[in-house]
Amino acid sequence: MIRRNAAVQLRVIDDLLDVSRIVAGKMGIHESSMDLGEVLTAALDSVRPAAEAKGVALSLQIDESARVAAGDAARLQQVFWNLLSNALKFTPEAGKIEVGLDRAGALARIVVRDTGRGIAPEFLPHVFERFRQEDMGTARKHGGLGLAVVRYLVEAHGGTVDAESAGAGRGATFTVTLPLRPPEAGAPRAAAVERPVSLQHVRVLVVDDDADTRELFTYTLARAGAAAEGAGSTEEALARLASERFDVLISDIGMPGQDGYVLMDAVRGHTDPRVRGIRAVAVTSYAGDSYRARAIDGGFDEYVAKPLEPARFTSAIAELVARPARDGRAAAVA
């Protein structure tokens, strides 16, 4: 119960922060070519345990011609997660949530349909407004912040989002449309899709003074195929780097004694080029553009904010190992 309520509180805080960024005009969209099918699958996987616990059936249908789009995969996964969580919240046991991806001309169309309690017709025009909620006694409340964030992120991608319902007790359907990116001329369609790089055969050193955090990170990386080991301090990390070969260094910043910046100063100034050129990721609870810029200026190659989202975390590591190391070595991946 504590874990579940903490997760709800965290989602509310995240939505509040996103709304603040939206109002301030500071919400960033990092566009690249992506596979919408993979983004949808990742979002669906993230809610699957909760759906199974509730006895709600999930299904996904993908039209292969609607996969390739341009956008921010992480932000669109947030969109689909919000829509799926909303559907799951209001779908009773033994209900169904159906997700479909198909093509409508030059647009990709994503439909999330549930067999839940529905939305009253008079509230449908307000469902994406901030802090507006439909109150149906103790039955269902729609609105709040999550759907407002969904609308902003979809519109920031040049798309649209709509809600439909035949009324209370008759389910709801949310439809997102996004512009498709055509395959490059003369190139096979698959070449336009960014595939995650396997972490198989990648050795990772995780540096964090908290043992539980080290265990979480090493477990998450091991599930992605990496060989991950932990170090509890800057001194231990430097000793391990000098005596063993690692492909990626992941370090917390806020550690007692010598922090992550001290570690990176020692790494980037090391006499051994193998240590000096290692790929490095800052993982920290200090979130925001200024902290990201400071981490990059401090010698890190990437920055991941806590709380950790496993799919986004492993994706960032996969993208990093695909780059040449600072000493020009090729990525050590299968």
N, C-alpha and C positions, 0 to 999 in steps of 0.2 A: 504493500500500500504506500509506504514511504517512497519507494523507488518510482512508482507510477505517478504519484502526485508531484514529486520533484521534476519528473519529465514534463508534466503539464506546465508547471511553473516556468521551466526553462523555455518551453515553446512560446509562452506568453511574453517572456522577456525578449527572446529573439525577434518575435513579431513587433514588439514595441521599438526595438532598436532599428529594425528594417523600416518601420513607418517613419521614424525620426530621420533616417538617411534619405527616404523618399521626399519628405517635406523639405529637407535641407538641400535637395538636389545632389546628394553625394552617393547615391546608389550606383555602383559601377557594374557594367555589363561587359564581360571579356569574351568577345565573339571569336569563334573558330568553327571549322567544319566538325560535325558530330553525327552520331547515329542515334536518332530519336528512339529506335527500338531498344537500344541498350540503356538509354536514360530511363525509359518507361519500365524496363525490366528491373533496374536497380531500385527505382522508387517502389515498385510492387514488392520486391524482396524485403524492403525495409519495414513494410507493414504486415508481411505474411505471418510472423509469429503471433501478433495480436489478433489477426483474423482467424487463425487456426484455434487459438484459445477461446475465441467467441463462437466458433462454429460457422463462420461466414465464408462462403466459397468465393474464390477469386479466379478470374479468367482473363486471358490476354490474347487478342487477335491482332496480328501485324501484317499490313500490306507492304511487301518488300519495296514497292515503288515509292513509298512515302518515308523512307528512312533518313535520307540525307538532307540535313538542314544546316543553317548557320546560326549560331547562338552560343550562349553561355550554358554549358551542360550542367554545371553545378546549380545555377539559378533555376533552370528548367526542371531539374530533379526536385528542387524545393517546391516548385509549382505543383508537380504531380503528387509529391508527398502530401502537401496540404489538401489537395482535392481528395486523395485516397483516404487520408485520416478523417476528413470531414464525412465522407461516405461511410466509413467504418463506424464512426462514432454514433451515427443515427440509423444504422442497419441492425435489426434485431437478430438474435440467434437463428441459425439455419437460413439466413438471408443470402443474397448474392450481390457481388460487385463485378460488373463487366467493364473491361477496358478495351478500347479498340483504337487502332491507328490505321487510317486509310488516307487516300489522296482525293482532293477536290480541286481539280485543275492545277494551279501553281501553288496550292496550299496543302500542308499536312493537316489532317483533322484528327484530334485526339478526343475521344468520348469516354467519360467516366459515368457509368449508369448504375444506380443502386436500387434495391427493393426496400428502402427505408420508409420513414414516416412522411416524406414529401415536404413541400413548401407551399404555404398558402398563396393563392394568386396575387393578393394585394401586397405581399411582401417581396415578390420576385424582382421588381424594379430596384429594390434597395439592398439586395443580398450581398453586393460587393462594396457597400459603403462602410467606411470606418466606424466602429463602435455602434453600428445599428444591429439590433437583434430582433428576431421574430420570437415572441413568447407564446408558446402553445401550452400554457399551464406547466405541468411538470414533464411534458412530453419532449419538446424539442426547441432548441434555440439555434437559429441560423445567424450568420454574420460574425461580428466581432472584428478581429484584425487579420486572421489568416487569409480570408478570401479577398480582403482589400489588397494585401501584398500580392496575391495571385494575379489580380487584375493589373496591377502596376507592372509586374515583371513580364506578363504576357504582352502588354501594350508596348513595353520597352523593346521587345523583340519584333515589333511590327505586326503583332497578331491580335486576336480578339478572344474573349471568353464570355460565354453565355450560360445561363441557368434556365432549366425548364422543369416543370412538375405539373402533374395533373391534379395536385392538391394533397391535402393531408392523408397519409396512409397509402399513397400511391407512388412512392419513390421519387427520386430526383435525377436529373441528367445534366452534367456539366460538359460543355463542348469548347475545346480550345482549338483555334486555327493558328498556324504558323507558316511563314513563307518557306518554301523548299529551296534548297540550293541545287541547281542542276549539276550533274557530273561534268568534269572538265572535258572539253572536246578531245576525242581520240583516246581517252583514258577509260579503263574499265570502272564500273560504278564503285567497286570495292576500294579502289585506290583513293576515293574521295572521303572515305570513312576512317576516322582515327580509331585504331584498335589499341586497347591497353597493352603495354609491354609486360610480359611475364616477369615476376620477381624470382623465378626459379634460378638457383645458383648465385643469387645476390646475397652478400654478407653485410649485415647491418649492425652497427653498434648504437644502442639506445642509452643516452645519458640523462638520468633524472634522479634526484635525491629521494624521491618517493618510490618505495618498493612496489606498491600496488600499481602505480602508473607504468613503471618499467614492465611489469608483468602483462598489463593490458596491451602495451605497444608491441612487445615481443610476440604475444599470442596473435594479435591482429596481423602482423607481418608474416608469421609462420603459416597462417591460414592462406596467405597469398603466395606461399612457396618460398619465402625468403628464409635464410639462416640468420636469426636475430639473437643477439646477446646484449646483456645489460651492464652498465657501469653506474655506480652510485655517486660519483664525484668527478670533478674536472681532473684531479690528480690520477684517479684510477683510469679515466678515459685516455689520458695522454700516454700512460704506461701501456695500455692495451693497444693503442694505435701504433706505438713504436715497435711492439713485438709481434703483432699479428696483422694480417691483411684484411681490410674491410673496404667495401665499395661505397657505402653510404654511412654518414654520421648523422644521427638524429639527437638533438639536444634541447632540453628545457633551457629557458633563459634565467628565470628567477630561482636560483639555487643558493643556499647559504654558503658563505665563504667565497670561493671563486665561482662566479656565475657563468652563464653561457657565452657572454661576450669575451670574458677572459680566456675561456677555452678556445674560442675561434681565433683570438689574437695569437695564441700559442700554436694552433694548427696551421694558420696561414703563414706564420713566420718560422715554421719548422725546417730544419736542415734537410730532412728526408723528403724528396719530391713526392713520394708515394703518399705521405701523410699530408703534405702541403696542398696537394691537388684533389683531396677527397671531396666528393659531393656532400653537401651539408644542408640539413633542414632544421629550422628553428620551430619547435612546437611549444606554444606558450599560451597562457590565459590572458596575456596582454594583447587584446584584439584591437584592430584599427589600422588605418592607412599609415599613421605616423610610426606605429610600432613595426609594421611591415617594412617601411623604408629604413628604419634604424637597423633591423635585423639584416637586411640585404647589404647596407653600408658596413655592417659589422663583420661581413665575410660569409654569411649564409647564402646559399643558392636559392632556397625556397623558404616559405613561411606558412605554417599551418596553425590556426587558432584553435584553442580548446573551447568547448568540449569537442572531443574527437568524434568525427563521423567516419567510420571505418572505410566505407567505399571511397569517399573523397580523399582520405589519408593515403590509402594504397595507390589510388590513381595518381596523386602528386608524386609519390615515390617512383612509380612506373615511368612517368614522364621525365623525371629527373635522371634516372639511370639510362635513358635513351640518349641523353646529351653526352658529348665528350667531357671527360673530367678536366679539371683546370690544368693538368699537366699533359693533356692531349690524349690520354689513354681512352681506348674504346670501351663502351659499356660492357660489363661482364654479365651478359644475360644470354639465355638460350635462344 
